[in-house]
Amino acid sequence: QACGILIAHDGASATTAAAGDRCTVVVKGYCEGANLEGAVVKGDILVSSTVAGQAAKFAGTEVVAPFAMALEDDTANVGDVWVFGLFS
């Protein structure tokens, strides 16, 4: 179950965090430039994608709960989202 969106890490890879990396994660509120599956549009509810580190449009058949909402249409798989506060 996703609980937030990774926005930065201190690891060696430019694109993928690894075990032991310190990570910065948005767990509630506004997140700029989230990694989104293609065809996400403003207002879509989001769940974890089958691609690691990416959010996908909620189809209603997933067994995981939605964790965010798209605030804009994706552009090249990037867009701003609002992360639901699962810990409040």
Secondary structure, DSSP 8 states (H G I E B T S, - for coil): ----EEEEE-SS-SS---TT--EEEE-SEEEEEEEB-TT--TT-EEEE-SSTT-EEE--S--SS---EEESS--BTTEEEEEE--TT-
